[in-house]
Amino acid sequence: MIRVAVSGAGGKLAAPIISGVTAADDLELAALYNPNRAGSEIDGYEVVGDPSQVSGDVVVETAHPDVVFANLAAWRDAGM
């Protein structure tokens, strides 16, 4: 089972990705990340706003271009 985190949760691109991950038999939704939506819920999963709370085997990055490179550095540092 591959554990997938989605960065940019709550955005237009993230919604179909989250749906696809939750529907797949071989994927598990591990975390949702978006500091602007921290504390909210999407499909029963809480959105976190602290990169240190994100874990998984892989992160799908869907955040706004202004923050993508900072997010990618955080995911790289976390080993994802």
N, C-alpha and C positions, 0 to 999 in steps of 0.2 A: 504494500500500500504506500503510495507516494503522498506525503503530507504537503499541501499547497497553502501558502499564505498569499493574500491578495492585498496589494498596496494601492491606495486610491479608492478604497471601498466607499460606496455611495455615489460614485461617479457613473456616467453613462456607459463607459467601456467595462467597468468592473462588474456591473449587474449580470450580463450574460456569462461572464467568466465564472462568477460565483455559482450561478445556476448550473453551468456545465460541470463544474467540479463536484457539486453536491449530487448531481445525477449519475456521475461516473462510478462504476463498480471498483475501479482500481485507484481512485483518488480520495483523499480525505481533506476537508477544509480545516486547516490548522489554525489560521489567524486571519483577521481582517484589520487593516491598518489605515487610519486617516486621522491625523491630529485635529482636523476641523470637525470631525464627527465622533470624536472619542466619547464613549459612554452610550452611544445609540446602539440599536440592534438592527441587524439585517438578516432576515431569514432565521431568526433565533440565535444568531451569533453576535456577541458583543464586539463592537469596533474599539480597538485600542489606539491610543495616541502616543505611546512611548515605544520607540523602535526596539528597546530591550525586551519588550513583552511579546515580540513577534518571533515565532519559531516555525520551523518547517524544513522540508528538504529543498524546496524551491519557492521563490517568490515571483509572482506575476505582477509586474510594475505597471500600473495604469494611472499614476498620479500626473498632475499638471506638470508641463515641461519645466516650470520654474524650480521645482523641487526634485526632479528625477535624479539628477546626479548626486545630490546629497543622500537621497534614499538608497541609491545603488551602492554608495560607499558604506552605508550602515549595514546593508544586507551582505556585502562582501566581508565586512569585518565580523559579522555573525556566522560566517561560513556557509551562507546560502547562495 
